[in-house]
Amino acid sequence: RQIIAHKAPYMPQLYLSTGHGSRGLSSTPLCAELLASQICGEPLPLPNSLVRALAPARFLVRDLIRNRI
């Protein structure tokens, strides 16, 4: 297993909610609530494990762990 030494850079004040696909009608309100709570610094409406599973860089992290990059 590789140890990831540092976090990936993020663009400050840039927020996106995309790629909801065919389940967008049901996933968009929950994702909007999650995004709004992150922006405002409020408690998250989801457990931390689920928030990490939805992280935008999750595929990059997975590929780093599997030595594909």
Buried (B, 14 or more C-beta within 10 A) or exposed (E): EEEEEEEEEEEEEEEEEEEEEEEEEEBEEEBEBBEEBEEEEEEEEBEEEEBEEEEEEEEBBEEBEEEEE
